[in-house]
Amino acid sequence: MNLFELQPLPGASEGRRPLADRMRPETLEEFVGQLHILAPGKPLRSQLDGDDVASMILWGPPGSGKTTLASIIARRTRGDFVKFSAVMSGIREIRDVMAAAEKSRHVGRRTILFIDEIHRFNRAQQDAFLPYVERGDVILIGATTENPSFEVNAALLSRVKVYVLSPLSTDEILLLLRRALADSRSGFAGRVAVTEEQLRQIAVFANGDARAAYNTLEAAVAAAAEDAEGHAAVTDAVVEDAIQRKMLLYDKSGEEHYNLISALHKSVRNSDADAALYWLGRMLEAGEDPLYVARRLIRMASEDIGLADPGALRLAVAAMQAVHFVGMPEGNLALAEAAVYLACAPKSNALYAAYGEVARDAQKSVAEPVPLHLRNPVTGMMKDFGYGEGYQYAHDANDRLTDMQCLPESLKNRRYYSPTEEGFEKRLKEKMEAIREWKRKHEGKERR
């Protein structure tokens, strides 16, 4: 007896497959959502109707229909359909499939290669597809929840069309749930008693994810007791148990990660403390690394507040240290304190703008040598070459100021930092103007 030969379990049936898989649409007419690309006349629909499908990447959140759409495309398009999993496949498998696809092309057959979770392929694996996609040996359909511009090679990305799939609306998910309740072959027709309000609660909980909605309905039906008529009587309590809590759509390395941190940063910049707290909470409750959030708050303190309130950076660094010291969830409040403080602090991007100007000058202008009078004459030879000659020691000068030029000659009197009238920067502005006025009056007079 072969111990590794799989045998069907007694009573095994189609019904043991998950509801989400059983209810997967098989035709474009059954497919729900994504009308912006699938309605008549839209780009992808036109390709399908003309049987002229090109390589593409389907980018969208979980449960938006990427795999289902790829299967429908395979049915509508004449050719060999090969499904790959980026988690399970390596370079060798890729090359074997590509070699077979090349042979098929020579005899007039197309190969449609579907790669689920294409973002999980590394650079070398993605590169292996390039020549075959470019020659047309395969029509590549990749599915990803991640922003392709971050996760897919630029060379491969330039050879495919990216279609963005949206989360399903609550009404679209309701339609799918009603189908499951009405379907006698794959669903629960005549076997479940559930109210429209309970279905809507499940649809809202799913947060745009059809698979999550199906899984929740299936869990609720499995947990429901039978009524007098033999129906699974779904109660509010059963639905609440199946839902437990709203799942937060979040991937710490993906697009939503960047969307949420962007929302937090812009809320702080806009001095909206409530919005800053909300987006902070969304990230932390979804499992974001609190030290990543702390680093971003430190950046906000420097970029959007700067010297308008020097205490902002100190508080942001203190919040980071608090999180590192006490851990989570206690550290949540330290981050919340910093976020609210930053939102309420006076705003200035003068320092940020000044550094940007410095960076541009450093990159575009000639890298002039440091003026001799600013160099330390560490050795006798260096002193003979003029290092340190003409240096003016401010502590020995009147008012602790000199008119010595500290920039390269080509950037003489260049101004980078222009303080605003906000907060502490107002005092800095007055101080800097006083220094410049002093230098104008004493130019050439203070020499030591």
C-alpha positions in Angstrom: 0.0 0.0 0.0 1.3 3.5 -0.9 1.0 5.5 2.2 1.3 8.7 0.2 -1.5 8.0 -2.2 -4.4 10.2 -1.3 -7.7 8.4 -1.0 -11.1 10.2 -0.8 -12.6 10.2 2.7 -15.9 8.4 3.1 -18.8 10.8 2.4 -16.4 13.3 0.8 -18.3 15.6 -1.6 -18.2 18.8 -3.5 -19.9 20.4 -0.5 -16.7 20.0 1.6 -15.0 22.7 -0.5 -15.2 26.2 1.0 -18.3 28.2 0.1 -16.1 30.9 -1.5 -14.6 28.3 -3.9 -18.0 26.6 -4.6 -19.6 29.9 -5.5 -16.7 31.1 -7.7 -18.3 32.6 -11.0 -17.4 30.7 -14.2 -18.6 33.3 -16.7 -18.1 37.1 -17.1 -21.9 37.5 -16.8 -21.8 36.0 -13.3 -18.8 38.1 -12.2 -19.7 40.9 -9.8 -17.9 44.2 -9.6 -15.0 45.9 -11.4 -17.3 47.5 -14.0 -14.6 50.2 -14.6 -12.7 47.6 -16.6 -15.3 45.0 -17.4 -18.4 47.0 -18.5 -19.0 46.8 -22.3 -16.5 49.1 -24.1 -14.1 49.2 -21.2 -10.4 48.2 -21.9 -10.3 44.7 -20.5 -13.8 43.8 -21.7 -12.8 44.8 -25.2 -9.8 42.6 -25.2 -11.9 39.6 -24.0 -14.7 40.2 -26.5 -12.1 40.3 -29.3 -10.1 37.3 -28.0 -7.0 39.6 -28.0 -5.8 39.4 -24.4 -2.4 40.8 -23.7 -0.1 40.2 -20.7 -1.5 42.0 -17.6 -1.3 42.3 -13.9 -4.4 42.4 -11.8 -3.8 44.5 -8.7 -6.4 44.7 -6.0 -7.2 43.9 -2.4 -8.0 40.4 -1.1 -11.3 39.1 -2.3 -11.8 41.5 -5.1 -11.9 38.8 -7.8 -8.4 38.6 -9.2 -8.1 34.8 -9.3 -11.7 34.4 -10.5 -11.2 36.9 -13.3 -8.1 35.1 -14.4 -10.0 31.8 -14.6 -12.8 33.4 -16.6 -10.2 34.9 -19.0 -8.8 31.4 -19.4 -12.2 30.0 -20.3 -12.9 32.7 -22.8 -9.5 32.7 -24.5 -8.4 29.9 -26.7 -5.1 28.6 -25.5 -3.4 26.4 -22.8 -3.9 27.7 -19.3 -1.2 27.2 -16.7 -1.5 28.3 -13.1 1.5 29.1 -11.0 1.8 29.9 -7.4 4.7 32.3 -6.5 4.9 30.6 -3.1 5.4 27.1 -4.5 7.3 27.5 -7.8 10.9 28.1 -8.5 13.2 28.9 -11.4 13.3 25.3 -12.7 9.5 25.1 -12.9 9.4 28.4 -14.6 11.9 27.4 -17.3 10.1 24.1 -17.9 6.8 25.9 -18.5 8.5 28.5 -20.7 10.1 25.9 -22.8 6.8 24.1 -23.4 5.1 27.4 -24.1 7.7 28.2 -26.8 7.1 24.9 -28.5 3.3 25.6 -28.4 3.7 28.9 -30.0 5.6 27.4 -32.9 2.6 25.2 -33.7 0.1 28.1 -33.3 -1.1 27.6 -29.7 -1.1 30.3 -27.0 -0.2 29.7 -23.4 -1.8 31.8 -20.7 0.3 31.8 -17.6 -1.5 32.8 -14.4 0.8 33.7 -11.5 -1.0 34.2 -8.1 0.8 36.5 -5.7 3.4 37.5 -8.3 4.9 40.0 -5.8 6.3 37.0 -4.0 8.6 36.1 -6.9 12.1 37.5 -6.4 13.9 39.5 -9.0 15.6 36.6 -10.6 12.4 34.7 -10.9 10.6 37.6 -12.5 13.5 38.1 -14.9 13.1 34.5 -16.1 9.7 35.5 -17.6 11.0 38.5 -19.5 12.2 37.0 -22.9 9.1 34.8 -23.2 6.7 37.6 -22.4 8.5 39.9 -24.9 8.5 37.3 -27.7 4.8 36.5 -27.0 5.5 32.9 -26.0 3.2 33.4 -23.1 0.4 35.7 -22.1 1.2 36.5 -18.5 -1.6 37.3 -16.0 -0.2 38.2 -12.6 -2.3 38.8 -9.5 -1.1 40.8 -6.6 -2.3 42.7 -3.5 0.8 44.8 -3.6 1.6 47.9 -5.5 3.3 46.6 -8.7 5.5 49.6 -9.0 7.1 48.5 -5.7 7.1 44.8 -6.1 7.5 44.0 -9.9 10.6 44.5 -11.9 10.5 47.7 -14.0 11.4 45.7 -17.1 8.6 43.2 -16.6 6.2 46.0 -15.6 6.8 47.8 -18.9 5.7 44.8 -20.8 2.3 44.3 -19.1 -0.9 46.3 -18.6 -1.8 46.9 -15.0 -5.5 46.7 -14.2 -6.6 48.0 -10.7 -9.4 46.1 -9.0 -11.4 47.9 -6.4 -12.8 46.5 -3.1 -16.4 45.3 -3.6 -19.1 47.6 -2.4 -21.4 46.5 0.4 -24.3 46.1 -2.1 -22.1 43.9 -4.4 -21.2 41.6 -1.5 -24.9 41.5 -0.5 -25.7 40.3 -4.1 -23.1 37.5 -3.7 -24.5 36.4 -0.3 -28.0 36.3 -1.7 -26.8 34.1 -4.5 -25.2 31.7 -2.1 -28.6 31.5 -0.2 -30.5 30.9 -3.4 -28.1 28.4 -5.0 -29.2 24.8 -4.5 -26.1 23.1 -6.0 -23.2 25.1 -4.4 -25.0 27.2 -1.8 -27.6 27.0 0.9 -30.9 27.2 -0.9 -33.8 26.1 1.3 -31.5 25.3 4.3 -30.9 28.6 6.0 -33.1 31.2 7.8 -31.2 34.5 7.9 -32.5 38.1 7.8 -31.5 40.8 5.4 -30.1 42.9 8.3 -27.8 40.0 9.3 -26.6 39.6 5.7 -25.9 43.3 5.6 -23.9 43.1 8.8 -21.8 40.3 7.3 -21.4 42.4 4.1 -20.2 45.4 6.1 -17.8 43.3 8.1 -16.3 41.9 5.0 -14.8 45.3 4.2 -14.9 44.8 0.4 -13.6 41.2 0.6 -16.0 38.7 -1.0 -14.0 35.7 0.3 -14.3 37.0 3.9 -18.1 37.5 3.4 -18.5 33.9 2.2 -16.4 32.5 5.0 -18.4 34.4 7.6 -21.7 33.3 6.2 -20.4 29.7 6.1 -19.2 29.9 9.7 -22.6 31.4 10.8 -24.5 28.6 9.1 -22.3 25.9 10.6 -22.8 27.4 14.1 -26.6 27.9 13.8 -29.1 25.6 15.5 -31.9 24.1 13.4 -35.4 25.5 13.7 -38.6 23.4 13.6 -38.5 23.3 9.8 -34.9 22.0 9.7 -33.4 25.3 8.6 -30.2 26.6 10.1 -31.6 29.5 12.1 -29.0 32.3 12.1 -29.4 34.6 15.0 -27.8 37.9 15.8 -25.6 36.3 18.4 -24.4 33.7 15.9 -23.5 36.4 13.4 -21.6 38.4 16.1 -19.7 35.2 17.1 -18.8 34.5 13.4 -17.6 38.1 12.9 -15.9 38.5 16.4 -14.4 41.8 15.3 -13.9 43.8 12.1 -10.9 42.7 10.3 -8.6 45.6 9.3 -7.5 45.6 5.8 -3.8 46.2 6.2 -0.5 44.9 4.9 2.5 46.2 6.7 4.7 46.1 3.5 2.1 47.0 0.9 0.1 49.8 -0.6 -2.2 50.2 2.4 0.8 50.6 4.6 1.9 53.7 2.5 -1.7 55.0 2.2 -2.2 55.0 6.0 1.1 56.6 6.9 0.5 59.2 4.2 -2.9 60.0 5.8 -1.3 60.3 9.3 1.5 62.6 8.0 -0.9 64.8 6.1 -3.3 65.0 9.1 -0.4 66.2 11.3 0.7 68.7 8.7 -2.9 70.0 8.5 -3.0 70.4 12.3 -5.9 67.9 12.6 -5.3 66.1 15.9 -8.5 64.0 15.7 -7.6 62.7 12.2 -4.0 62.1 13.3 -5.2 60.0 16.2 -7.5 58.0 14.0 -5.0 57.1 11.4 -2.4 56.3 14.1 -4.9 54.0 15.7 -5.7 52.3 12.4 -2.1 51.5 11.9 -1.4 50.3 15.4 -4.5 48.2 15.8 -3.8 46.5 12.5 -0.4 45.4 13.8 2.0 48.0 12.4 5.5 48.0 13.9 5.2 50.8 16.5 8.9 51.8 16.1 8.2 52.4 12.4 5.4 54.8 13.4 7.7 56.4 15.9 10.3 57.0 13.2 7.7 58.6 10.9 6.6 60.9 13.7 10.2 62.0 14.2 10.3 62.8 10.5 7.1 64.8 10.8 8.6 66.8 13.7 11.6 67.7 11.5 9.9 68.2 8.2 6.6 70.0 9.1 7.4 71.7 12.4 11.2 72.1 12.5 12.4 75.0 14.6 8.9 76.5 14.9 8.8 74.3 18.0 12.1 72.5 18.8 10.2 70.6 21.5 8.4 68.6 18.8 11.4 66.6 17.9 12.3 66.0 21.6 8.8 64.7 22.2 8.8 62.5 19.1 12.2 61.0 20.2 10.9 60.5 23.7 7.8 58.6 22.4 10.1 56.3 20.4 12.2 55.7 23.5 9.0 55.0 25.6 7.8 52.5 23.1 11.2 50.8 23.1 11.2 50.8 26.9 7.7 49.7 27.8 6.6 47.9 24.7 3.1 47.5 23.4 0.2 48.1 24.0 1.3 50.5 26.7 3.5 52.4 24.2 0.4 53.3 22.2 -0.4 56.3 24.4 3.2 57.6 24.0 2.7 57.6 20.3 -0.7 59.1 20.6 0.7 61.9 22.8 3.3 62.6 20.2 0.9 62.6 17.3 -1.5 65.1 19.0 1.4 67.3 20.1 2.8 67.4 16.5 -0.7 68.1 15.1 -1.2 71.1 17.5 2.4 72.5 17.2 3.1 75.6 15.0 4.1 74.5 11.5 7.1 75.4 9.4 8.8 73.6 6.6 11.5 76.2 6.4 14.2 73.8 7.6 13.0 71.1 5.2 13.0 73.6 2.3 16.5 74.9 3.3 18.0 71.4 3.3 16.3 70.7 -0.1 18.1 73.7 -1.5 21.4 72.6 0.0 21.0 69.1 -1.5 20.3 70.6 -4.9 23.3 72.8 -4.8 25.5 69.9 -3.6 24.4 67.8 -6.5 24.4 70.4 -9.3 27.1 72.8 -8.5 30.8 72.3 -8.7 32.1 70.6 -5.6 34.5 73.5 -4.6 37.3 72.8 -2.2 36.8 74.0 1.4 38.2 77.5 1.7 41.8 77.5 3.1 40.9 79.7 6.1 38.4 77.1 7.2 40.8 74.2 7.1 42.7 73.0 10.2 46.5 73.3 9.8 47.2 70.0 11.5 50.7 69.7 10.2 53.5 72.2 9.4 53.3 71.4 5.7 49.5 72.2 5.7 50.3 75.5 7.5 52.9 76.3 4.8 50.2 75.6 2.2 48.0 78.3 3.8 45.6 76.1 5.8 43.9 78.2 8.4 45.3 81.5 7.1 42.8 84.3 7.6 40.6 82.4 10.0 38.7 84.6 12.4 38.0 83.2 15.9 34.5 84.4 16.8 35.1 84.1 20.6 37.9 86.7 20.4 35.8 89.1 18.3 33.5 91.9 19.3 29.9 90.7 19.8 31.2 87.1 19.2 30.7 87.8 15.4 33.1 88.2 12.4 32.5 89.0 8.8 34.4 85.9 7.7 32.8 84.1 4.7 32.1 80.5 5.4 30.6 79.4 2.1 32.6 78.6 -1.1 33.2 81.6 -3.3 30.6 80.7 -5.9 27.9 80.5 -3.2 29.0 83.6 -1.3 26.1 85.1 0.7 23.8 82.3 -0.4 20.7 82.0 1.9 19.1 78.7 2.5 17.2 78.9 5.7 14.4 81.5 5.9 12.6 81.2 9.2 8.9 81.9 9.3 6.9 83.9 11.8 5.6 80.7 13.5 6.5 79.9 17.1 10.2 79.8 18.0 11.2 80.5 14.4 10.0 84.1 14.9 12.8 84.6 17.4 15.3 82.9 15.1 14.3 85.1 12.2 14.9 88.2 14.4 18.3 86.8 15.5 19.4 86.0 11.9 18.4 89.4 10.6 20.3 91.1 13.4 23.4 89.0 12.5 23.1 89.9 8.9 22.7 93.6 9.7 25.8 93.5 11.9 27.8 91.8 9.1 26.7 94.5 6.6 27.9 97.2 9.0 31.2 95.6 10.0 32.2 94.0 6.7 36.0 94.3 6.5 36.4 95.9 9.9 36.7 92.9 12.1 39.9 91.1 11.5 41.8 89.1 13.9 
